[in-house]
Amino acid sequence: MSLTHRLASEADIPALSAVMDAAIAELQRGFLDSEQIAASRAIMGLDRQLVADRTYFVVEDGGRIAGCGGWSRRATLYGGDHTPGRDAAILDPATEPARVRAMYTHPDFARRGVGRLILQLCEDAARAEGFRRLELMATLSGRALYSQCGYRDIEAVEDARGGAAVPLVRMAKAIS
């Protein structure tokens, strides 16, 4: 396996959506029941603002999308275009953490370094813009990776906007 990475473009969005759908459907099993997985689709997904801001990465293996994810200098912590409550306010790198956003690995590439690569890209890019901390909202299936990469729990929450309570964990890491 030879992973490459690049910034996402608008043309990638249909393929990225397919990766996200597969990741939600398959990688959440064992952590969430079927109602929670269905509800996850209402609170997760791609925020096109990340693509427009040029902060969203695509990781490929031989031209096949293995995963995607990004970071943001905006206030929204998680959620896709369709998720209510997004906030496009620009964060202050001196006082506020950047966000890690919309991390998804295609199930065929799970546990092969895709997520670690995306996290490193996000951390390096946020650090280059002067951010000293990162925050993210982890799914239960992603929490172990984030912990292994130095992220620490801030709080456990549940988001029921999709009709069933989906457990999530807000996490943070210093990157200075």
Helices and strands as residue ranges (DSSP letters): E 3-7, G 10-12, H 13-27, H 34-43, H 48-52, E 56-61, E 64-72, E 98-105, G 107-109, H 114-128, E 133-139, H 143-148, E 152-159, E 166-174
